[in-house]
Amino acid sequence: MSIEDGAFMDCSKLQSIVIPDTVTFIGDYVFEGCTALTSAEFGSGLQSIGADIFSGCTALKTVTAPSDSPAAALVIPAKTV
């Protein structure tokens, strides 16, 4: 399964995403401009990830992904209080 280029671009009400293990490909700019997006979690099936998927996601605070995932480079750890 894949998420194509710009699929959720400018979805201003999108607050969090969980990408299931069945998604293997995420295209370019998928979440670009999702200004309310605060967290993203990637499943273990991801094999390829496009460019600038979080461009303009100004509220993004937490990104989690398995360490062997292409999304691991995007990880933003949750802050502990």
Secondary structure, 3 states (H helix, E strand, C coil): CEECCCCCCCCCCCCEEEECCCCCEECCCCCCCCCCCCEEEECCCCCEECCCCCCCCCCCCEEECCCCCHHHHHCECCCCC
